[in-house]
Amino acid sequence: MMPNYVDISVHAFPEGADTPKRLNLVARSLGFTAIGLTAHSPYWSEFSDSNAISGIEIVAHSVRDLRKKIAFFSDTVAVISVHGGDEQINRAACTDDRVDLLMHPERGKRGGLNQVTAKIAEKNGVALGLSFGYFWKTGQVARSRMLAFQHQNVVLCQKFGVPIVITSDAYSHFDLRAPRQLKALARLLPLEDTEATAALSSVPRNIIKRSAQKEEERA
């Protein structure tokens, strides 16, 4: 049976180049059953003309700013992601159980995760977001550095049971990749095919299900 693949972090206009409808159509033609329309917080707006999952990727300048934005968006969107890279932001995101995804924590000076943050993320159900969008957009040196950091983070997540999500992190329909292509890239990391499949299907779907449960509890 074919897995129900989800690309949980796709960026639509005005942040990206394409409408939600076009991104949805292309993603489905590639083999996805759903996408998550995720806007970085400076570009946030409601996507009224869409059947896609709504998400936010919070860009925060401090831990205090992050907490304020999490509080604001926690009742607004289905999926809350945090734009990682800064070590303090990475750690603060992992300590808040309202956060679903810590995206690309490796975009700082170091790998972004350590044993402490991995343990905290597992306790609070915060998943690691592996963005493969950089792979087609960076030079060889930067690409090798990012892969090395992602490899390090995946090993930590496997050790401590942190959920992993894979996304194309697309900004246009040209950036979207089929699940088989994303799983092929995942082999460059220590991810088995079953783990990569879960990172594109059951894990993002569990995040969406958890969000729906939270919404029911608030109602």
Sequence and secondary structure as in RCSB ss.txt:
>XXXX:A:sequence
MMPNYVDISVHAFPEGADTPKRLNLVARSLGFTAIGLTAHSPYWSEFSDSNAISGIEIVAHSVRDLRKKIAFFSD
TVAVISVHGGDEQINRAACTDDRVDLLMHPERGKRGGLNQVTAKIAEKNGVALGLSFGYFWKTGQVARSRMLAFQ
HQNVVLCQKFGVPIVITSDAYSHFDLRAPRQLKALARLLPLEDTEATAALSSVPRNIIKRSAQKEEERA
>XXXX:A:secstr
    EEEEEE  TTTSSS HHHHHHHHHHHTEEEEEEEEEGGG     S  SEEEEEE  SSHHHHHHHHHHHTT
T SEEEEE  SHHHHHHHHT TT  EEE TTSSSS S  HHHHHHHHHHT EEEEE GGGGTS HHHHHHHHHHH
HHHHHHHHHHT  EEEE   SSTTT   HHHHHHHHTTTT  HHHHHHHHTHHHHHHHHHHHHHHHHH 
